[in-house]
Amino acid sequence: MKDREKLIRYFEASGNGEQARRMLDLAEQVVAGRPYRVTEFMSPAGLVIADAIKANLPQIRVAFEGGYEGAERLRVAFIDNDFQGTVDFGVQALKISWDPRFRLLTHRDVLGSLMGLGIEREHFGDIIMQTGGAQLIVDSAMADYVKQNFTKIAMVSVSVDDMSLDEIVPKEEKIKEIRTTVASLRLDAVASSGFSVSRTKLVSSINAGLVQVNWQPAKGPAQEVKEGDIISLRGRGRMKIEEITGTSRKGRIGVYLKRFM
């Protein structure tokens, strides 16, 4: 790819240069003759990179899989346009169970204990918490290791069993609809309204690297946002700019936001 280094430099500016490099390597293997190649699990930022790669390599197509509809962490496949077979994404589901009367465990507890086994984050996908357990999406090559070694979370005994992808119960997200007006479509103005925090605090969060726009680190408080953008704030969830509804007589811009909590 003639624009390879240019593309990598672009994503390096947002802290995703190494991820872009690994994904380009896989895509170029497909161009060289492999029928398809599949990435590890990645955040939605990987889809942005995949789209950019696809735009530069018209001989391939892109597909993705996270185990269930609406999954956040996904495996991306680069596929030769002439390949008509089935892509093996290597995705498996596991059911983790514990006694709910003993202790209420959190997503952070499960995540920390898995990584404590030496499993890198890219080897498993979403963790869907339930009462007395969790559903885990994992690289199928790691499933047996998890079943054999994942026996405790924060001193609480757990059991791990296979489950079908069809049995996954997606997490329920609460959606808050917000209709408001802002002085401009600057990131700090829109996000402070959507997350109900002061503009000063929001700016501090942006400068601390806690805010993302479309799964990429925010460029700064003055970054312009648009309809369809996804804004996330660590610890507060994410929201989508569903619609720009117009401008008032006083020059304020109406926005319709959906906040996912």
C-alpha positions in Angstrom: 0.0 0.0 0.0 1.6 3.2 -1.1 0.0 5.3 1.6 0.8 2.8 4.4 3.1 5.1 6.4 0.8 8.1 5.9 -2.1 6.0 7.3 0.0 4.8 10.3 1.2 8.4 11.1 -2.5 9.5 11.1 -3.5 6.9 13.7 -0.3 7.5 15.7 -1.6 11.0 16.4 -4.5 9.4 18.2 -2.4 6.8 20.0 -3.5 3.9 17.7 -0.4 3.7 15.5 0.7 0.2 16.6 -2.8 -1.2 16.2 -3.1 0.3 12.7 0.3 -1.3 11.9 -0.8 -4.8 13.0 -4.1 -4.5 11.1 -2.3 -3.3 8.0 0.0 -6.3 8.2 -3.1 -8.7 8.2 -4.8 -6.8 5.4 -1.7 -7.0 3.2 -1.4 -10.7 3.8 -4.9 -11.0 2.2 -3.7 -8.9 -0.7 -0.7 -11.2 -1.1 -3.0 -14.3 -1.4 -4.5 -15.3 2.0 -8.3 -15.8 1.8 -8.8 -13.9 5.0 -7.1 -12.8 8.2 -8.7 -12.0 11.6 -7.6 -9.5 14.3 -7.7 -10.0 18.0 -10.5 -8.5 20.0 -10.3 -4.7 19.9 -12.3 -1.6 20.9 -14.6 0.1 18.4 -11.6 2.2 17.4 -10.5 -0.8 15.4 -13.5 -0.4 13.1 -12.4 3.2 12.2 -8.9 1.8 11.3 -10.5 -1.1 9.3 -12.6 1.3 7.3 -9.5 3.4 6.5 -7.6 0.3 5.4 -10.5 -0.9 3.3 -10.7 2.5 1.5 -7.1 2.0 0.4 -7.3 -1.6 -0.5 -10.4 -2.1 -2.8 -9.6 -5.8 -3.4 -10.6 -6.7 0.2 -13.8 -6.4 2.3 -14.3 -6.1 6.0 -16.5 -8.1 8.4 -16.6 -8.2 12.2 -17.8 -10.4 15.1 -18.1 -9.9 18.8 -20.2 -12.9 19.7 -23.6 -11.2 19.8 -25.4 -8.2 18.2 -24.4 -5.0 19.8 -21.0 -6.2 21.2 -18.5 -3.5 21.9 -15.3 -5.4 21.6 -14.9 -7.0 18.2 -12.7 -9.2 16.0 -12.3 -7.7 12.5 -11.7 -9.9 9.4 -10.1 -8.7 6.2 -11.4 -10.9 3.5 -10.4 -11.3 -0.2 -13.3 -10.2 -2.4 -13.2 -13.5 -4.3 -13.4 -15.6 -1.2 -16.8 -17.3 -0.9 -16.2 -19.5 2.1 -17.0 -19.1 5.8 -14.8 -16.9 8.0 -13.8 -18.5 11.3 -13.6 -15.6 13.8 -12.6 -17.9 16.6 -15.1 -16.5 19.1 -16.5 -18.6 22.0 -18.8 -17.8 24.9 -18.3 -18.9 28.5 -20.6 -18.7 31.5 -19.0 -17.7 34.8 -21.0 -18.5 37.9 -20.7 -17.7 41.6 -22.9 -17.7 44.7 -24.7 -14.3 44.6 -25.3 -14.5 48.4 -21.6 -14.5 49.1 -20.4 -11.3 47.4 -21.5 -8.9 44.7 -18.7 -8.9 42.1 -18.2 -6.2 39.6 -17.1 -6.0 36.0 -13.7 -4.6 37.2 -13.3 -7.6 39.5 -13.9 -10.1 36.7 -11.6 -8.2 34.3 -8.8 -7.9 36.8 -8.9 -11.5 37.7 -8.8 -12.6 34.1 -5.8 -10.4 33.4 -4.2 -11.7 36.6 -4.0 -15.1 34.9 -1.7 -13.5 32.3 -4.4 -13.3 29.6 -3.9 -10.2 27.5 -7.0 -7.9 27.0 -7.0 -8.6 23.3 -7.8 -12.3 23.9 -11.3 -11.7 25.2 -14.2 -9.6 24.3 -17.2 -8.2 26.2 -17.9 -9.2 29.8 -21.6 -9.1 30.4 -22.5 -9.0 34.1 -25.5 -10.8 35.5 -26.8 -11.6 39.0 -24.5 -14.3 40.4 -22.4 -14.5 37.3 -21.2 -13.2 34.0 -21.0 -14.1 30.3 -17.6 -13.9 28.8 -16.7 -13.7 25.1 -13.3 -15.2 24.5 -10.8 -16.3 21.8 -11.7 -19.9 21.3 -8.0 -20.8 21.5 -8.0 -19.5 25.1 -11.3 -21.1 26.2 -9.9 -24.3 27.7 -7.2 -22.4 29.6 -9.8 -20.1 31.1 -12.0 -23.0 32.1 -9.1 -24.8 33.8 -7.5 -21.9 35.6 -10.2 -19.3 36.2 -11.4 -20.5 39.6 -11.5 -17.5 41.8 -12.4 -13.8 41.6 -11.3 -11.7 44.6 -11.2 -14.9 46.8 -14.7 -15.9 45.6 -14.9 -19.4 44.1 -16.3 -19.4 40.5 -17.1 -22.1 38.0 -16.7 -21.7 34.2 -18.8 -23.6 31.6 -19.3 -23.5 27.9 -22.3 -21.8 26.5 -23.7 -21.2 23.0 -23.4 -17.8 21.4 -27.1 -18.1 20.8 -27.6 -18.2 24.6 -25.9 -14.9 25.2 -28.2 -12.3 26.9 -27.0 -8.9 25.9 -26.5 -6.3 28.6 -29.4 -3.9 29.1 -28.5 -0.3 28.6 -30.4 2.6 30.0 -31.0 5.3 27.4 -31.6 8.9 28.5 -32.9 11.2 25.7 -31.7 14.8 26.0 -32.9 17.8 24.0 -31.0 20.9 24.7 -29.3 23.9 23.0 -25.7 24.9 22.9 -23.8 28.0 21.9 -21.7 26.0 19.4 -20.9 22.5 18.3 -17.6 22.5 20.2 -16.9 19.2 22.0 -16.8 20.8 25.5 -20.1 22.6 24.9 -22.0 19.5 23.7 -20.4 17.0 26.1 -20.9 19.2 29.2 -24.7 19.4 28.4 -25.0 15.7 27.6 -23.1 14.4 30.6 -24.5 17.1 33.0 -21.1 18.3 34.2 -19.6 21.8 34.2 -17.8 22.9 31.2 -14.7 23.5 33.3 -14.7 19.9 34.6 -15.4 18.6 31.1 -12.4 20.5 29.7 -10.2 19.0 32.5 -11.4 15.5 31.5 -10.6 16.1 27.9 -7.1 17.3 28.8 -6.6 14.3 31.0 -7.4 12.0 28.1 -10.7 10.7 29.5 -12.9 11.7 26.5 -13.2 10.0 23.1 -15.0 11.0 20.0 -15.9 8.0 17.7 -13.6 5.9 19.9 -10.6 8.1 19.2 -9.0 10.4 21.9 -10.5 13.8 21.7 -8.3 16.4 20.0 -9.2 19.2 22.4 -12.1 21.1 23.9 -12.6 23.1 20.7 -13.0 20.0 18.5 -16.1 20.3 16.4 -18.6 17.5 16.6 -21.4 16.6 14.3 -24.5 14.6 13.9 -23.9 10.8 14.4 -20.8 11.3 16.5 -20.3 9.1 19.6 -18.8 10.9 22.6 -17.6 8.8 25.6 -16.5 10.0 29.0 -14.7 7.5 31.2 -16.9 6.8 34.2 -19.9 8.4 32.7 -20.7 6.2 29.7 -21.2 7.4 26.2 -23.7 9.4 24.2 -24.6 9.8 20.5 -25.5 13.1 18.8 -28.7 11.8 17.3 -29.7 15.0 15.5 -28.9 18.6 15.1 -32.4 20.2 15.3 -31.7 23.7 14.1 -30.8 27.2 15.3 -32.9 29.4 17.5 -33.5 33.1 16.9 -30.8 33.8 19.5 -28.3 31.8 17.6 -28.2 28.7 19.9 -28.0 25.3 18.2 -30.5 22.6 19.1 -29.2 19.1 19.6 -30.9 15.8 20.3 -28.7 13.5 22.3 -29.0 9.8 23.4 -27.0 9.0 26.5 -26.2 5.3 27.2 -25.6 4.5 30.8 
